[in-house]
Amino acid sequence: MIYKTHRNRPENISQKDKTIWEASIAGKDLLDYLYTGLPGFFQRKGHKILHRWSRTFKEKIILEIGCGHGHHLTFGSTYCRYYGLDISRDFLKTANKRHSGNIIPVQGDITALPFLNKSVDVIICVYTLEHVRNLPQAIIEVKRVLKDNGSFLVGIPCEGGFCYNVGREFTSKPYMEKKYGLDYDAIIKYEHCNEIWDLIKLLKENFKIKKSKWIPLNIPNYHINIISCFECISNQ
């Protein structure tokens, strides 16, 4: 079966596969690999769109949640105050090394953001929400720290969609299985725990969608696209 959703994937991940997976991420292997080749082409497209939308806010206070190795700032301008938050201290060290002087690194969790109420003008979140296990609490935190009429700029892979999942069968899946001998289907269900339809539903319930962009076809359908981007305004 080439096209799979989480219904077709193993329920549990083995401890062996989990250990291998965490080591590969900590070693920056997959995270940087995903910005090369065909996967990287689509990943970068999403960043470029969100960067274009964020340029008008460069004098504002910006928080990027899940900044990883700082890939988004590769496409960015010099911002007035740009906080990069990640749960991984190692990721933050890499991001700070790559973008020293243009990022204020903050270690933290999206479900308990270390920021005051209504203290941030713009939140950028690229390829992160699909990983968050407690999504309702994460959305509560995003809305709490955003200023009134602040923007939530979101990039989401079309996890669960036909083209995205078939594409994985010929890119990252054979790459990781050949290199590490792990069950990549189990890894995906564990790591990308939220599929695209659940994420869009949650965004629509909590925000006004001001803009959207779909890559590559820009037709609002997750089966024929790879990446979706949204500018959301809090409806509280």
Summary of the structure (lengths in Angstrom):
residues: 236
radius of gyration: 17.1
end to end distance: 43.2
largest distance: 49.1
contacts: 762
relative contact order: 0.17
helix: 44%
strand: 22%
